[in-house]
Amino acid sequence: MIDRPDAAQLLEAMAETLTGNVMPSLDGGAKHSARVVANLCMILAREWDQREGVATDELRALLDSPDAEYVDLIADLDRRFADNDVSSELAAALYPIMMADAERRLAIAKPEYLEP
């Protein structure tokens, strides 16, 4: 069963209410605070929409860890990079995954940076 509205839709509605209904009646610091909260709502909505965007299966295969959680895979990669234990082959395979993840994170935090 799919519950509607989902979290992203609720957060977007909150942001729209703040910007369309609340902010016009505010001044100064209160208006700025409402704008900040509206922006945070939109960041959370984008994060919710892209929560499945991480290439966990690809990382599991590359690191030979079929049952590992994403956070454990990243910890393993952090350790390998810190210990300079990353072959050029692994680095080459990781590059497109890391770039895609960086783009995913930008799409959440600062989507305008991805616009041409």
Contact map, one row per residue, 1 for C-alpha under 8 A:
11100000000000000000000000000000000000000000000000000000000000000000000000000000000000000000000000000000000000000000
11110000000000000000000000000000000000000000000000000000000000000000000000000000000000000000000000000000000000000000
11111100000000000000000000000000000000000000000000000000000000000000000000000000000000000000000000000000000000000000
01111100000000000000000000000000000000000000000000000000000000000000000000000000000000000000000000000000000000000000
00111111110000000000000000000000000000000000000000000000000000000000000000000000000000000000000000000000000000000000
00111111110000000000000000000000000000000000000000000000000000000000000000000000000000000000000000000000000000000000
00001111111000000000000000000000000000000000100100000000000000000000000000000000000000000000000000000000000000000000
00001111111100000000000000000000000000000001110110000000000000000000000000000000000000000000000000000000000000000000
00001111111110000000000000000000000000000000100000000000000000000000000000000000000000000000000000000000000000000000
00001111111111000000000000000000000000000000000000000000000000000000000000000000000000000000000000000000000000000000
00000011111111100000000000000000000000001101100000000000000000000000000000000000000000000000000000000000000000000000
00000001111111110000000000000000000000001100100000000000000000000000000000000000000000000000000000000000000000000000
00000000111111111000000000000000000000000000000000000000000000000000000000000000000000000000000000000000000000000000
00000000011111111100000000000000000001001000000000000000000000000000000000000000000000000000000000000000000000000000
00000000001111111110000000000000000011101100000000000000000000000000000000000000000000000000000000000000000000000000
00000000000111111111100000000000000001000000000000000000000000000000000000000000000000000000000000000000000000000000
00000000000011111111110000000000000000000000000000000000000000000000000000000000000000000000000000000000000000000000
00000000000001111111111000000000011001000000000000000000000000000000000000000000000000000000000000000000000000000000
00000000000000111111111100000000011001000000000000000000000000000000000000000000000000000000000000000000000000000000
00000000000000011111111100000000000000000000000000000000000000000000000000000000000000000000000000000000000000000000
00000000000000011111111110000000000000000000000000000000000000000000000000000000000000000000000000000000000000000000
00000000000000001111111111000000010000000000000000000000000000000000000000000000000000000000000000000000000000000000
00000000000000000111111111100010011000000000000000000000000000000000000000000000000000000000000000000000000000000000
00000000000000000011111111000010000000000000000000000000000000000000000000000000000000000000000000000000000000000000
00000000000000000000111111100000000000000000000000000000000000000000000000000000000000000000000000000000000000000000
00000000000000000000011111110110000000000000000000000000000000000000000000000000000000000000000000000000000000000000
00000000000000000000001011111111000000000000000000000000000000000000000000000000000000000000000000000000000000000000
00000000000000000000000001111111000000000000000000000000000000000000000000000000000000000000000000000000000000000000
00000000000000000000000000111111100000000000000000000000000000000000000000000000000000000000000000000000000000000000
00000000000000000000000001111111110000000000000000000000000000000000000000000000000000000000000000000000000000000000
00000000000000000000001101111111111000000000000000000000000000000000000000000000000000000000000000000000000000000000
00000000000000000000000000111111111100000000000000000000000000000000000000000000000000000000000000000000000000000000
00000000000000000000000000001111111110000000000000000000000000000000000000000000000000000000000000000000000000000000
00000000000000000110011000000111111111000000000000000000000000000000000000000000000000000000000000000000000000000000
00000000000000000110001000000011111111100000000000000000000000000000000000000000000000000000000000000000000000000000
00000000000000000000000000000001111111110000000000000000000000000000000000000000000000000000000000000000000000000000
00000000000000100000000000000000111111111000000000000000000000000000000000000000000000000000000000000000000000000000
00000000000001110110000000000000011111111100000000000000000000000000000000000000000000000000000000000000000000000000
00000000000000100000000000000000001111111110000000000000000000000000000000000000000000000000000000000000000000000000
00000000000000000000000000000000000111111111000000000000000000000000000000000000000000000000000000000000000000000000
00000000001101100000000000000000000011111111100000000000000000000000000000000000000000000000000000000000000000000000
00000000001100100000000000000000000001111111110000000000000000000000000000000000000000000000000000000000000000000000
00000000000000000000000000000000000000111111111000000000000000000000000000000000000000000000000000000000000110000000
00000001001000000000000000000000000000011111111100000000000000000000000000000000000000000000000000000000000100000000
00000011101100000000000000000000000000001111111110000000000000000000000000000000000000000000000000000000000000000000
00000001000000000000000000000000000000000111111111000000000000000000000000000000000000000000000000000000001100000000
00000000000000000000000000000000000000000011111111100000000000000000000000000000000000000000000000000000000100000000
00000011000000000000000000000000000000000001111111100000000000000000000000000000000000000000000000000000000000000000
00000001000000000000000000000000000000000000111111110000000000000000000000000000000000000000000000000000000000000000
00000000000000000000000000000000000000000000011111111000000000000000000000000000000000000000000000000001000100000000
00000000000000000000000000000000000000000000001111111100000000000000000000000000000000000000000000000000000000000000
00000000000000000000000000000000000000000000000011111100000000000000000000000000000000000000000000000000000000000000
00000000000000000000000000000000000000000000000001111110000000000000000000000000000000000000000000001001000000000000
00000000000000000000000000000000000000000000000000111111000000000000000000000000000000000000000000001000000000000000
00000000000000000000000000000000000000000000000000001111111000000000000000000000000000000000000010001000000000000000
00000000000000000000000000000000000000000000000000000111111100000000110000000000000000000000000000000000000000000000
00000000000000000000000000000000000000000000000000000011111110000100000000000000000000000000000000000000000000000000
00000000000000000000000000000000000000000000000000000011111111000000000000000000000000000000000000000000000000000000
00000000000000000000000000000000000000000000000000000011111111100000000010000000000000000000010000000000000000000000
00000000000000000000000000000000000000000000000000000001111111111111000010000000000000000000000000000000000000000000
00000000000000000000000000000000000000000000000000000000111111111100000000000000000000000000000000000000000000000000
00000000000000000000000000000000000000000000000000000000011111111000000000000000000000000100100000000000000000000000
00000000000000000000000000000000000000000000000000000000001111111000000010000000000000000000000000000000000000000000
00000000000000000000000000000000000000000000000000000000000111111100000000000000000000000000000000000000000000000000
00000000000000000000000000000000000000000000000000000000000111111111000010000000000000000000000000000000000000000000
00000000000000000000000000000000000000000000000000000000100110011111000000000000000000000000000000000000000000000000
00000000000000000000000000000000000000000000000000000000000100001111100000000000000000000000000000000000000000000000
00000000000000000000000000000000000000000000000000000000000100001111110110000000000000000000000000000000000000000000
00000000000000000000000000000000000000000000000000000001000000000011111110000000000000000000000000000000000000000000
00000000000000000000000000000000000000000000000000000001000000000001111111000000000000000000000000000000000000000000
00000000000000000000000000000000000000000000000000000000000000000000111111100000000000000000000000000000000000000000
00000000000000000000000000000000000000000000000000000000000000000001111111110000000000000000000000000000000000000000
00000000000000000000000000000000000000000000000000000000001100101001111111111000000000000000000000000000000000000000
00000000000000000000000000000000000000000000000000000000000000000000011111111100000000000000000000000000000000000000
00000000000000000000000000000000000000000000000000000000000000000000001111111110000000000000000000000000000000000000
00000000000000000000000000000000000000000000000000000000000000000000000111111111000000000000000000000000000000000000
00000000000000000000000000000000000000000000000000000000000000000000000011111111100000000000000000000000000000000000
00000000000000000000000000000000000000000000000000000000000000000000000001111111110000000000000000000000000000000000
00000000000000000000000000000000000000000000000000000000000000000000000000111111111000000000000000000000000000000000
00000000000000000000000000000000000000000000000000000000000000000000000000011111111111000000000000000000000000000000
00000000000000000000000000000000000000000000000000000000000000000000000000001111111111000000000000000000000000000000
00000000000000000000000000000000000000000000000000000000000000000000000000000111111110000000000000000000000000000000
00000000000000000000000000000000000000000000000000000000000000000000000000000011111110000000000000000000000000000000
00000000000000000000000000000000000000000000000000000000000000000000000000000001111111000000000000000000000000000000
00000000000000000000000000000000000000000000000000000000000000000000000000000001111111100000000000000000000000000000
00000000000000000000000000000000000000000000000000000000000000000000000000000001100111110110000000000000000000000000
00000000000000000000000000000000000000000000000000000000000000000000000000000000000011111110000000000000000000000000
00000000000000000000000000000000000000000000000000000000000000000000000000000000000001111111000000000000000000000000
00000000000000000000000000000000000000000000000000000000000000000000000000000000000000111111100000000000000000000000
00000000000000000000000000000000000000000000000000000000000001000000000000000000000001111111110000000000000000000000
00000000000000000000000000000000000000000000000000000000000000000000000000000000000001111111111000000000000000000000
00000000000000000000000000000000000000000000000000000000000000000000000000000000000000011111111100000000000000000000
00000000000000000000000000000000000000000000000000000000000001000000000000000000000000001111111110000000000000000000
00000000000000000000000000000000000000000000000000000000001000000000000000000000000000000111111111000000000000000000
00000000000000000000000000000000000000000000000000000000000000000000000000000000000000000011111111100000000000000000
00000000000000000000000000000000000000000000000000000000000000000000000000000000000000000001111111110000000000000000
00000000000000000000000000000000000000000000000000000010000000000000000000000000000000000000111111111000000000000000
00000000000000000000000000000000000000000000000000000000000000000000000000000000000000000000011111111100000000000000
00000000000000000000000000000000000000000000000000000000000000000000000000000000000000000000001111111110000000000000
00000000000000000000000000000000000000000000000000000000000000000000000000000000000000000000000111111111000000000000
00000000000000000000000000000000000000000000000000001110000000000000000000000000000000000000000011111111100000000000
00000000000000000000000000000000000000000000000000000000000000000000000000000000000000000000000001111111110000000000
00000000000000000000000000000000000000000000000000000000000000000000000000000000000000000000000000111111111000000100
00000000000000000000000000000000000000000000000001001000000000000000000000000000000000000000000000011111111100000000
00000000000000000000000000000000000000000000000000000000000000000000000000000000000000000000000000001111111110000000
00000000000000000000000000000000000000000000000000000000000000000000000000000000000000000000000000000111111111101100
00000000000000000000000000000000000000000000010000000000000000000000000000000000000000000000000000000011111111111100
00000000000000000000000000000000000000000011011001000000000000000000000000000000000000000000000000000001111111100000
00000000000000000000000000000000000000000010000000000000000000000000000000000000000000000000000000000000111111100000
00000000000000000000000000000000000000000000000000000000000000000000000000000000000000000000000000000000011111111100
00000000000000000000000000000000000000000000000000000000000000000000000000000000000000000000000000000000011111111110
00000000000000000000000000000000000000000000000000000000000000000000000000000000000000000000000000000000001001111110
00000000000000000000000000000000000000000000000000000000000000000000000000000000000000000000000000000000011001111110
00000000000000000000000000000000000000000000000000000000000000000000000000000000000000000000000000000010011001111111
00000000000000000000000000000000000000000000000000000000000000000000000000000000000000000000000000000000000000111111
00000000000000000000000000000000000000000000000000000000000000000000000000000000000000000000000000000000000000000111
